[in-house]
Amino acid sequence: MLVHETNLLNLDTNTIYDFIYGMNEQGEHDKLLDELLPQLVSWQAHATSLSALESFHLPLKIMWNELQNVGLDQRLEMVYEFQNSIQYLETTLTKVNAIIGKVPSLRFIMGPMAYNVKSTLDELRMHLESTSSEFSQGLGISKNWETGPSLTNLIDFC
């Protein structure tokens, strides 16, 4: 569920990013919102859905506790799910930051939701970092996580 939601949000972000960065600089900004509005609505719906998953704090703790009781394949699947979700969310935030840099008026539409995305990202990182070093080493997982994307255009929100 988590990977699915983060992937949908990432795909929406990519579509908006590609549309904005594919625009011709001359006169196309007028039709920007008309053509982009449905995608922005979809983006907000997926960001809201993701923030609803923010109540997954307890389920995440339960999942990490269950890691001790499940087989290696299930452990790998859980860890890769978190890693993929983190990657999707980092890409989403990086592109939202770029989108807002290109079209500052979208800042107030995307910025508040970007905060929820960043909170979810931080939560996932915390849970991944909390895995025991033996478990991480046994799976070949580095504990040196990146600090995340630069969010200069989202600084007011994140």
Contacts in CASP RR format, 6 or more apart in sequence:
PFRMAT RR
TARGET T0000
AUTHOR 0000-0000-0000
METHOD contacts of the structure
MODEL  1
MLVHETNLLNLDTNTIYDFIYGMNEQGEHDKLLDELLPQLVSWQAHATSL
SALESFHLPLKIMWNELQNVGLDQRLEMVYEFQNSIQYLETTLTKVNAII
GKVPSLRFIMGPMAYNVKSTLDELRMHLESTSSEFSQGLGISKNWETGPS
LTNLIDFC
1 53 0 8 1.000
2 53 0 8 1.000
2 56 0 8 1.000
2 81 0 8 1.000
2 82 0 8 1.000
2 85 0 8 1.000
3 81 0 8 1.000
3 84 0 8 1.000
3 85 0 8 1.000
3 88 0 8 1.000
5 46 0 8 1.000
5 49 0 8 1.000
5 50 0 8 1.000
5 53 0 8 1.000
6 50 0 8 1.000
6 84 0 8 1.000
6 85 0 8 1.000
6 88 0 8 1.000
6 89 0 8 1.000
6 92 0 8 1.000
6 120 0 8 1.000
7 84 0 8 1.000
7 88 0 8 1.000
8 46 0 8 1.000
8 49 0 8 1.000
9 43 0 8 1.000
9 46 0 8 1.000
9 47 0 8 1.000
9 50 0 8 1.000
9 88 0 8 1.000
9 89 0 8 1.000
9 92 0 8 1.000
9 117 0 8 1.000
10 88 0 8 1.000
10 89 0 8 1.000
10 91 0 8 1.000
10 92 0 8 1.000
12 39 0 8 1.000
12 42 0 8 1.000
12 43 0 8 1.000
12 46 0 8 1.000
13 43 0 8 1.000
13 91 0 8 1.000
13 92 0 8 1.000
13 95 0 8 1.000
13 96 0 8 1.000
13 99 0 8 1.000
14 91 0 8 1.000
14 95 0 8 1.000
15 39 0 8 1.000
16 36 0 8 1.000
16 39 0 8 1.000
16 40 0 8 1.000
16 43 0 8 1.000
16 95 0 8 1.000
16 99 0 8 1.000
17 95 0 8 1.000
17 98 0 8 1.000
17 99 0 8 1.000
19 35 0 8 1.000
19 36 0 8 1.000
19 39 0 8 1.000
20 32 0 8 1.000
20 36 0 8 1.000
20 99 0 8 1.000
20 102 0 8 1.000
20 103 0 8 1.000
21 98 0 8 1.000
21 102 0 8 1.000
23 29 0 8 1.000
23 32 0 8 1.000
29 103 0 8 1.000
32 103 0 8 1.000
40 106 0 8 1.000
40 109 0 8 1.000
40 110 0 8 1.000
43 110 0 8 1.000
43 113 0 8 1.000
44 109 0 8 1.000
44 113 0 8 1.000
47 113 0 8 1.000
47 114 0 8 1.000
47 116 0 8 1.000
47 117 0 8 1.000
48 113 0 8 1.000
48 116 0 8 1.000
50 116 0 8 1.000
50 117 0 8 1.000
50 120 0 8 1.000
51 113 0 8 1.000
51 116 0 8 1.000
51 117 0 8 1.000
51 119 0 8 1.000
51 120 0 8 1.000
53 120 0 8 1.000
54 116 0 8 1.000
54 119 0 8 1.000
54 120 0 8 1.000
54 123 0 8 1.000
56 123 0 8 1.000
57 123 0 8 1.000
60 123 0 8 1.000
60 124 0 8 1.000
60 127 0 8 1.000
61 127 0 8 1.000
63 78 0 8 1.000
64 127 0 8 1.000
64 130 0 8 1.000
64 131 0 8 1.000
67 75 0 8 1.000
67 78 0 8 1.000
67 131 0 8 1.000
67 135 0 8 1.000
70 78 0 8 1.000
75 135 0 8 1.000
75 139 0 8 1.000
76 139 0 8 1.000
79 128 0 8 1.000
79 131 0 8 1.000
79 139 0 8 1.000
79 141 0 8 1.000
82 124 0 8 1.000
82 127 0 8 1.000
82 128 0 8 1.000
83 128 0 8 1.000
83 141 0 8 1.000
85 124 0 8 1.000
86 121 0 8 1.000
86 124 0 8 1.000
86 125 0 8 1.000
86 128 0 8 1.000
86 145 0 8 1.000
89 117 0 8 1.000
89 118 0 8 1.000
89 120 0 8 1.000
89 121 0 8 1.000
89 124 0 8 1.000
90 121 0 8 1.000
90 146 0 8 1.000
90 148 0 8 1.000
90 149 0 8 1.000
92 117 0 8 1.000
93 114 0 8 1.000
93 117 0 8 1.000
93 118 0 8 1.000
93 121 0 8 1.000
93 148 0 8 1.000
93 149 0 8 1.000
93 151 0 8 1.000
93 154 0 8 1.000
93 158 0 8 1.000
94 149 0 8 1.000
94 150 0 8 1.000
96 110 0 8 1.000
96 111 0 8 1.000
96 114 0 8 1.000
96 117 0 8 1.000
96 154 0 8 1.000
97 114 0 8 1.000
97 149 0 8 1.000
97 150 0 8 1.000
97 151 0 8 1.000
97 152 0 8 1.000
97 153 0 8 1.000
97 154 0 8 1.000
98 153 0 8 1.000
99 106 0 8 1.000
99 110 0 8 1.000
100 106 0 8 1.000
100 107 0 8 1.000
100 110 0 8 1.000
100 111 0 8 1.000
100 153 0 8 1.000
100 154 0 8 1.000
101 153 0 8 1.000
104 153 0 8 1.000
107 153 0 8 1.000
107 154 0 8 1.000
111 154 0 8 1.000
111 156 0 8 1.000
111 157 0 8 1.000
112 157 0 8 1.000
114 151 0 8 1.000
114 154 0 8 1.000
114 157 0 8 1.000
114 158 0 8 1.000
115 154 0 8 1.000
115 157 0 8 1.000
115 158 0 8 1.000
118 151 0 8 1.000
118 154 0 8 1.000
118 157 0 8 1.000
118 158 0 8 1.000
121 148 0 8 1.000
125 145 0 8 1.000
128 141 0 8 1.000
128 145 0 8 1.000
129 143 0 8 1.000
129 145 0 8 1.000
131 141 0 8 1.000
133 143 0 8 1.000
135 141 0 8 1.000
136 142 0 8 1.000
136 143 0 8 1.000
151 158 0 8 1.000
END
